[in-house]
Amino acid sequence: MIKLGGEALPALGTDYLGMGLTPVGLEDLSKLGSLRSALKGAGLASKLTEGVLNDNAYRFILKCSERW
């Protein structure tokens, strides 16, 4: 996805409402800190990690809200 759209594209959805099954280790939002640590531990740059976990989705929502 990054190769196709760049680092500003990927964003993690965190809507757990209605999910029957969740990935092990990501059972609820309180576990996202573990994901952050794992991404950084895998060598992802801090800017990319924060983009995937927060900034990219936030920017998208702000951009869409300009049309409402």
N, C-alpha and C positions, 0 to 999 in steps of 0.2 A: 504494500500500500504506500509506503514512504517513497519507493522508487517511482511509483506512478504519479502520486499527487504531492509529494514533498512532506516535510516534517509538520506542516501546519494542518494536515488532513486527518490523521488518525485520532480518534477520541473514544474513550471507553464509556459505554453506557452503564449507568448505575441504578437503573430502575428495577428493583427487586420485587416490586408488587406483582403478584400473580405467577411468579416463577415457582415451579414445582421442584426443580432440581437446580442446585448451584454447584459450581466447581468446588472441589475440596480446597479448603483454605480461603475461599471467598464466600462464605456462607451469609455474610451480611456486610454492611458498609464499614463496620468497625475493623474489618480485615484489609482495607485498602492500603493501610500503612505497610503491611507485609508485602503487598504487591509492589509498592513503591520501592521498598528495599530490594526486592528481587530484581526489578528492572535495572536499578542502579548497579546491583551486584553483577548483572549480566553485561555491564559495560555501556548501557545507554547513557548518553549525556543527560545532565540534570534538566536542561531546557527541553529536551525531547520527552523525558519522563513526565515533567510537569505539563507539557502540552497534551500528552495522551491522557493523563489522569484528570486534568482540570481545564487548562487554558484554551485548548482547541474547541471543546464543547461550549465553553462560556462565550468565546468570541462568536461562534455560530449562532447561539441564542440571542446575543445582543444584535447581531446583524439582522436576524429574522424579525426581531421585535421592532425594528425600524419601520417595518411594513404593516404593523398592526395598527 
